[in-house]
Every structure is written in C-alpha cells, then in structure tokens.
Amino acid sequence: MTMEGAMRSRCLGLLLGLLLTITAAKPVAADDDPVGAGGVKLSEAIAMFKSTNSNDEKSVTKRIELAHIIAMYDSPKALAFLGTVLREDKSQLVKRNTTYALNSLGEKAKPLVPDLIATLKDAEPSVRAAAATTLGMIGPASKAAAPDLLAFLKDTAQAAEVRSAAAAALPSIGADAKEVTPALKDAIKDKDVGLRMACASSLYAIDKSNAKLALPVIREAMKDRDTQMSAVLRLKAFGSDAKEAIPDLINLVKGGGVGGYYAPETLKAIPEAEAALLAALKDPDVKIQQAAATALKKAFPEAAKKAGLIK
C-alpha cells in the first residue's frame, strides 16, 4: 500500500468525527465569525492551513479538517483559498477532501468550476472522481465540464469510480441528454456494479421511460451485501416505478443488515408499498410477516396503528 493509501485509511476515523461536528453547523458569510469545533476565524484557519504544508499524516489530516472549516465560510475569500488548494496542494488526499468540503455549498461553489475542471486532469483517480462528484453537486453552473465528464464515461481505461462519478454528474449539470444517453446505455453493461448503478440512476433521472432498463440493474445490486445499501437508497428516486422491487425490499428487512435497515425508508417512497406490506402481514412465512410488520411501523406508522401493530 502506498503512503497516500495508508494515510487515507488511517484518516477515516478521525474525519468521521470531524464531519459529524462540522456538517451540523451552517456556513456563515462573515470572515471574522468563528466557526467549527475549535471556533476559528477564517484568517486563522487559512494561516493554520499554510503552516501545515508537509505530507505527514498529522499535517494532512489537519489540512483536511481546515479545508472543511474554510468551506463553511461561504465567502469569496474562502473560495479563492480553496481554489488555491485544488491547484497547488501536494497531497492528493487533501485535494480530494477539499472537493468534498465544497459539496455542501452546492451552486455557491460555482466560482471554483474552472479549478475543478482542471482537477479532472489529476493523476489520482480518486481525485478525478471527487472533482466530478463536486461538479455534479454544483449543478448546471458546471455545464462547461460536460465534454470532460462525457469523455470519462466513454473511456473504458478510466477507473470505474471515475466513470461512475461522471455518469452521476452528467444529468445534474444539464448535459445534452441526446449525447449522454447512448453513453450511459453502453456503460450500464460494464462489469463494475457501481458503474452500472450510476448509469441506471442517471438514465432514469434523464427520462423515466428508462425505468425498464434501469430497475433490473438496481434490483440485481440489492442481492450483494457490498452494494445493497447503495442500491436501496438509489431506489428511492424511482417512486412507483420501483413497485416491482417491493418484495426484494421486504426480504432485505427479513434478512437484516444494512440493506434491511434502510429498506423501510425506500418503501416509504413507493406509494404501492403500504398495501403490499399490509398484505404481507398474512404471508405464510412468519419471517415475512415479521419483516412486513417492522417495515410498516417504520414507513407507514398510521397504517401500522390501524393494523394493531402500534398501540
């Protein structure tokens, strides 16, 4: 494992606590207002960032923390500095997490679109993927990135995570559906399940008539514990078009695990699920009955009350 890879793994635990703290706060416009867990001002955060310019684990982790804090200011000065980070920081891990820090700003991060497009040329696939994701989060203001993202999607030599991020971003930025749809339909046949799911979701987002092509891909991914959580959450966007997957979701609740935990949330987004769950309460399989009761109580509490499941 490379030093960057090892540092990436060791930083995850530290970053989780950081993100839970930071994302609970709202970005502020005043550069002198203290924000973040440490209550630092923008000028202080930038100064601390500049002082930790080495690539040892401690310094990299600190710069990642500070990048998230700086992004919270949502000001021209903060964005300008983060653009410099994207262009000049020597740590790919820092650059990747800086793009993630921008995600919470959405369209407000549009001044950095040129820097993010430049970041698409980074040598590290995970950085390219992160930049593509952030461009998608910014939305139509990132439309200038469409040619690069479409090229990523079509390029089978690109890492699957890069192609997946491009597939997800293209509809969000308002890329030409006539150009994007054929590429998505081609990439949905790829061997990588993450890429197939990204293409399925994007095809449906572009045109709901693509449900017949997209839904089987998502349902297949639900069978694998490594991909079922992502598949279950993606299914929420399909609404009634996901009604065929209701038995799959009930079975996930029956089986437990992370997919089963999130399945009721997705069932709630499918109007036909309430009636299906009520019917499943009478299923010959006791475990299906129990799963239906569990899902009904979480997704449709009023119906669960009427069924006598909630007192």
N, C-alpha and C positions, 0 to 999 in steps of 0.2 A: 504494500500500500504506500502511495506517495505521502510526503509530509502534508500536502494540502488535503488529501483524503483522510488521513488520520486526524488532522485538526478539525475537519468537518464533522467527523463522528463525535469527537470529544466535546465539541461546542454545542451540540444539540440540547443537552440537558440544561446547560446554562441559559441558552437562548429561550427555551420554553418559559422559564420563569420570567425572563425579561419581557417577552411578548405579552404574557398574561397581564403584566403590570402596565405596559405602555399602551396597549390597544384599548384599555378601559378608559383612557383619557381622550379628550377631543383636541385636535390641532388648534393652536392659537396663532393669531396674526402678529401680536406684539413681540418683537425680538427680545425685549428685556424681561418678559414674563418667564419665571422659572417653570419648567415642565419636567416630566419624567420622574422616575423613582427617586432620583437624587436632587430634584428641584433645581436643575442648572439652567442658566440663561443661554441663549443662542451663541453669543460671543464666547462664553465659557466652553460650551460644547465643541465649537469649532477649534478653539485653542487646544483643548484636550485631544481632539482627533489628530491635529497636526503634530502633537508631541509624541504620539504613539505610532510612529511610522515604520517600525520594524515588523518582521513577519513571524515572530514567535507567537505561540498560541495565545498568551495573555494579551499581547498587543492587538492581535487580530480580533479576538473576542471583544475587547474594549472598543475598537473602531466600529464593529458591527452594532454594539449597543448604542454608541453615539450616533451612528447613521440613523437609527430608528428614532432617537430623540430629536435629532435635527429635522427629520421629515415632519415631525409633529408641529413645527412652527408654521408650516404652510405659508411661507413668505418668500419673496423674490431672492432675498439674501440666502435663505436656507436652500432653495432650489439651485441657485447658482453654485453653491458649495458642493452639493451632492452631484451636480454635473461634473465638477472637477474630480470628484472621487471616481466617477464612472470612467473618466478619461485617463486618470493618472495613477490611481492606487495600484500597487504592485501585487496585492493579494486578490486572486480571483474569488476567494470566499467572501471577502469584503465587498467586491463589486456585485456579486450575485445577491447578497443580502441587502445591499443598497437599493437594488431594483425592487426587492420585496418591500422595503420600507416605503417605497413610493406608491405601492398598491392601494393603501388606504386613502390616498389623495384622489384617486380616480382621474377625472378630466383635469383637475387642478395641476396635475404634473405635466401638462402638455408642453410647457417651455422646454422640457428635457427630451422631447421626442427626437430631435437630431442626435443627442448623445446616446439615447437608447438604440437608435438605428445603427449608430457606429458600434455600439456594444454587441450588436448581432454578428459582428465580424470577429469577436473574441475567439481565441484558440480553444478555450474550455467549453465543451458542450453545455454544461450546467449553467454557465453564464449566458450563453446564447438563448437557452430555454427560458431562463428567468427574464431576460430582456423582452423576449417575445410575449411572455405572460403579462408583463407590465404594460406593454404597448396595447394589449387587448383590454386591460383594465382601464386605460385612459380612454379608449373608445374611438369614435370617428375622427378625433383630432390626430390620431395616429395613422390615418389612411395612407400617408406617404410611405409607410413601411410595407404596404401590401405586396409590392413586387418581391421584396426580400423574403417575406414570410411565405409567399406562394412558392418561391424557389426552394425554400427549406422543405416545404411539404412534398414537393415533387422529387426531391433529391434523396434517393434511397441510401446514399452513402452517409447521410446525416444520422446522428444518433436518434433513436426513437423518441427520447424525451424532447429533443428539439423539434422534431416533426409534429409531435403531439401538441406542444405549446403553440406552434404555428397554426395547426388545424383549429385549435380552440380560439385563437386570437382573430383569425381572418373574418368571421362573421361579425365579431364585436366592433371591428374598426370600419365596417361598412365596405369591405372589399366587394368587387363585382361578382355577384352570385354566378353569372354565366361562366366566368373564368375559374372560380373556386370550386363549384360543384363537381365538375369532372375529376379534378384532382382529389377531392375528398372521396368520391366513389371508387377511385383507383386505390387510394391508400387504405380504405376500410377493409381491403383484402389482405393487408400486411399481417405477418406472423405475430407482431407485438400487440398484445391485447390492449395496452394503454393507448396506443395509437388508434387502434380500431374503435375504442370507446370515444376518443376525442373526435374522430371523424363522424361517428354516429350522432353524437350530440350536436355537432355543428351542422350536419346535414338537416337535422330536424329543426334547428334554430333558423336555418335559411328558408326551409319550406316544409311545413308539417306533413305534406304529402309523402315525404321521405320516411315516414314512421315505419312502413312495412320493411324498409331496408335497414333502418337504424335499430329498431326494437330488438330483433333477434340477437344483435351484437351485444347489447346491454344485458339481455337475459342470459346469454352464454357466460358472460363475465361474472354474473352473480353466483355461478357454480363453484368458483375458485375463491377460497378464503383470502388469498392475497389481493384480489381485485373486487370482492363483493361489496365492500363499503363504498368505494368509488362508484360502482355500478348502481347501487341502491340510491345514492344521492343524486346521480345523474338522471335517474328515472323520474324524479320529482317534476322535472320540467315537461314531461310528456303528458301529464294530466290524464284525461280519459283515454288517450291513445295508449296508455300503459295498462289498460284493464286486463289484457291477456296475461300480464305478469303478476296479477294478484295472488294466484296460488303459489308462485315462486316466493313471494314476499312472506306469505303465511308460513311456508316451510322454513324460511330463514328464521322467523320468530321461534318456530318449533325447535330449530337446531341450536339456538342461542348464538353466542359470539357477537362480534362487532356488527356483522351484517344484520343479525336479528335485532340488535339494539336500535339501529337506525330505520329498520323496515317500517315500523308504525308511522314514523314521520312521513315517509313516502306514501304509505297507504292513505294518509290524511289528504294528500294532494290528488288522489284519484276518486272522483265522485262516486263511482260504482263500488268502491271498496266497502262502504258501510253495509250495504245489503249483502255483499259477499261474505263479510265477517259474521254477520248475523246468521247466515245460512250455515257457515262453517261451525257454529256452536252446536249443530246437530250432526256433525260428521261422525261416522262410525269409529274413526280413530280418536281415542281420548286425547292423545297428544295434540292433534289438530284442534280439537275443541279448546284445549288449554291455551294453545297459541293464539287462536282467534279471540278468546276472552282477553288475553293480555294485550293484543293489538287494539282491540275495540276500546278498552279502557284508556289507552294512551291516545289513540287517534280520534275516537268519537265518544267522548265521555257521556254525552247526553243519551246517546243510543245505548251505551253500557248501563246507564241508570235504569232506563226503561226495560232493559233485559234482566234487571235484577242483579247485575254484576257489581254495582256500586251502591252502597247504602246512603 
